[in-house]
């Protein structure tokens, strides 16, 4: 649901995108689509971004095209979707195809999470003589399977294997994930295993792992459906602290758990929200390990305005329709 693309800098050269040309229109729409539900590779330790900015900022580039490209890339950056990748193997500046080689290196270095597509001008791909199904000529990108196959919703069995597969693209480049489920509890493995999966996957990419923050919004523990688990908020947070200690020791993330009670509105909706995107998970965040007993659930993409409303209104103490019971941070 969050798709990783690379675009080689030749697509941004003024000669390749004159004003009102088809390639200019395609490039702008491609970037708008990536800003919607994609990631964009900032190759060669971030040198990609400075290179393309230099190219389209020159006077030879049409102001109309330049402004649209700048707006698109700023939006991708603001949504934390411009992904910095490590530098590739050393290549001389006169190597005209070094960017394509660097993109292919990243693509092939991670077979479990390759690029959805590597977009370049038709001439650049043809002259490089590199053969790979991931290479997509810019003029053909919207008709290519890599672009056509970008669903904004998925349906999956509620098993840990499927959960992990769905979480990987959402969490690998994120620094924060918020789990929202009124029934979320550390007392049931089907819920707590989801927390552990998030801790394992958050920030894990390109051979290293970055520490992050996992926030949990759960319901009133006195309303727990299991009578044996009913307890006061302080007792539930004590339990969270106990259960999270080994998880924090292993993965080094910070945690924050907040408990809410129904007030003006019933706490019902469930979400997974990162600092890059958000997903509606109405079937809940409880996943098991028995495929034979797993129900199907659906995940749906959330627009940025909806994510903002959820976080800034529903789970903001001063505005929330729910009553905040207690919260605690764990490090």
N, C-alpha and C positions, 0 to 999 in steps of 0.2 A: 504493500500500500504506500510505501515510500521508496521511490525508485532512483537509483544512482546512475547518473550519466557523466560522460566526459565529452568535452568539445575541444578540439584542437584549435590553437590560436589562428590558424590560417583562415578560419571561418569569419574572423573579425577584421581582417585586412580591408581597408577602404575599397581597394580594387575589386574585392570579392562581393561587396554589398553596396553598390551604388544606390542612391535614393530611388525608391519605388520599384526596385528590382524584386524579382520573386525571391531570390536568396535572402535579401534583407528582410522581407516580410516573414519568411520561414524562420530565420534566426530569432527575430523578436518574439514570434509566437512560440517557438521552442523554449526560449527562456521564460516566457510567461507560464508555460505548462510546467516547467521545472519548479518555478516559484510556487505553483499550486500544490503539487504533491511529489516533488522530486528533490534530489540532492545533486549538487554540481561539484565535480572534482577540481580542486585547486592544486594542480599537479606541481611537482618539483619544489616541494617545501614552500608553496605559496607563490613561486615565481610566475605561475600561470596568470594569476590575477593582475599583477603589475604589467605583464606583457600585453595582455589583451586591452587593458586600459590605455596603455601607450599607443596601441594601434588605432583604436577608434577615437581617441582624443585629438588626433592630428587634424589640421585644417582640411585635409583632403577628404575627410569623412563628412557626409551630409549632416548638418546640424540636427535635422529631424531624426535620422537614424541614430546618431550619437546620443541624443537625449533619451530615446527609447531604450537603447542598450544600457545606458547608465542607470536608468530607473529600474530596469529588470534586475540588473546585477546588485543594485543597492537593496532591493526587496529580498532577493535570495540571501544576501549577507545578513540583513536584519532578522530574517527568520532562522538564522543559524544553519543554513542549508549549504553554504559554501564550505566544502570539506577539504581541509589541508591534508595532503598526503606527503609522505617522506620523499626525499630526493631520489631519483632513479640513478642508474649507472651513468658514470661520467661520459659525456659526448661533446665533441667540439661544437662551437657556435655555428660553424659553417655546415654542419649536418642539418640539411633542410627538413629532415624527417625525424629529428630528435623528439619532438613532442608526441608524435604518433608512437614512437618506440617506448617513451615513458608511460603513455597511456596503456599500451599493451602489456608492459611489465606489471603495472598495478593490476590490470584485468586478470592476468594469468597467475599472479602471485597468490590469489585468494579464490580458489575454485569453488569454495562454498558460498562466496558472495562476490561474484564478478560484476563488472559494470552491466547495466541493462543495455547500454549501447555506447559506442564511441563514434561521435559525429564529426565529420570533416568534409571539406569541399570534395567534389567528385574528382577534380584534377589531382588533388593531394593524395587521395587514396589510390588512384590509378598509377601515378608516378612512383609511389612508394613500393609498389609490387608486393605489399604485405597482404597475405590472404588470411582472413579471419571473419567468422560469421558476425562478430560483434561490431565490425566496421560498417557505418551507415553513411551514405552520401547525404549531405545536407538537403538537397532538393527532394529527396525521397523519404525523408524521415517520418512524415506523418502517415505514409502508407506502409511503413515498415512494422513488422510484428512487435519490435521493441517498444514502439509508441502506442500501437493499437492495444497491446496487452498490458494495460495499466489500470486494473479495476480499483475502484475506491471502496469496495466492500468485499469481504470474503466470508465464506462459510466453512467452518472447521469443527471436527470432533473435539470435545473437551478433554483432551489427553495432554499430558506433559510434553510429549514429543511434538505435537502440533502447536502447542503454546510456544515452545522454544523457537520453532521455525517461524512463527508469526512475529515474535518479539525481536528477533535478530535485526532486521532492517530498521526497526523503530528505535532500538536502544544503543546500537553499536557506536553511534556518533553523538549521542545525547549526553548531557551532563546532569540532567535532572529528570526524574520520572515521578509522576503523582498517580497513585492508585486510589480510586474512589469507588467504594462499594459499601453500602450500609451493613452488609453481612460479613465484611472482612474481619477475620479473627485469627489470632495466633494459636488458638486452641484447636483448630482443625487443619489437618495436613493439606486438604484440598485447597485451602486458602493460603496457608503459610508457604507451601511449595511454590506458589506463584511469586511470592515475595522473594524467595531464594533464587528463583530463575531470573528475576529482574536484577538482583544483586550480582549474579554471575555474569550477565550480559551487558549491563550498563557500562558504556565507555570502553568496551573491549573491541579493539580494531588494530589493524596494521601491526600486529605483533606486540602490542603493549596494551595496558589498561590504565585509564584515568579514573581517579576517585570522583564520586559524584554524590548526589543527594537523592534519597528516596523518601517521598512524602506519602503518608497513608491517611486517608479520611475514612473513618468507619463510624458505625452507628452506636447507639446506646447499649452498653453491655448488660444493663438490667432488662433489656428487651430481647436478649438472646433467645433464639428459638429452642435451644437446648437448656432445659431447666438446670442441669448440672453445671452449666457454664455461666449462669447469671451472676453478675458481680458488680461492685461499684467501679466507677471510672478509674479511681486510683489503683484498685486491685488489678484491673485489666491492663493498665499501663505498666504496672510492676511485672505482669506476665509478659508483656511485649519486651520489656527490658531484658528479662531472663532469656527469652527465646532468641532475641536478636544478638546477644553477646557473641556467640560463635560465628554468626554471619558477618558481623562487623570485623571480627578478628581475621576472618578469611579474606574478605573482599575490600575492607577499608573504607566503605562508603559511610556517609552520615545518614541518619534516619530521623524522621519527625512523624509522630503519630498524633492525630487529633480525633477526638470523639465528639459526635454530634447527636443531638436529640431532636425529634420532630417538634416543630412549633407552628409557624404559619404555613408550612408546607411539609409534606411527608418526604423524608429522605429516601429516595427510591432509585434514581438513575446511577449507572455505573460507567466509569470511564478509565482509560489509560491516557495520560497527558504528559508529554515530554516538553522540553524547551524548544523542540522543533515541530511538533505536530500533536494531534489529539485523535483518539479513537473512541467511539461509543461502543460499549460492550454490554448490551442490555441483558444478556444471559448470565452475567456475573463473572467474577474472577476466580472461581473455584474450579480447579482442574485436577483430574486424577490420573492414575497410571493403568487403568483397565480399559482398553479399547472396546471390549465387548459391552461395557456398561456406559460408555460415554455418549452423552447427548450431543446433538449438533448445536452450534451457536453461531451467531453472525456478528461480525465487526464492521463498523461503518466509519468512514472518514469524517472528521469535523472541520468545518471552516474556521479560519482564525478568529473571526468575530464571535463565534459560538464559544470557542475555547476561552477567549478573554472574558466573556460574560460568566462562564462557569467559575473561573478562578477568582475574578474580581468582585463578583456579586454573591454567588451561592456559598462560596467558602472564604468570604471575607467577614471577619467577626462583626464589623460595624454595619454590614449590609445583609448578612445572610438571613434567609427565611428559617434557618435552623438555629437551635440553641447550642452554642458551644459548651460542652461539658468540661473538657480538660484537654491538655496536650502536653507532650514531652518530647525533648530532643535526646537522641542517643548518638554517641560518638565513640 
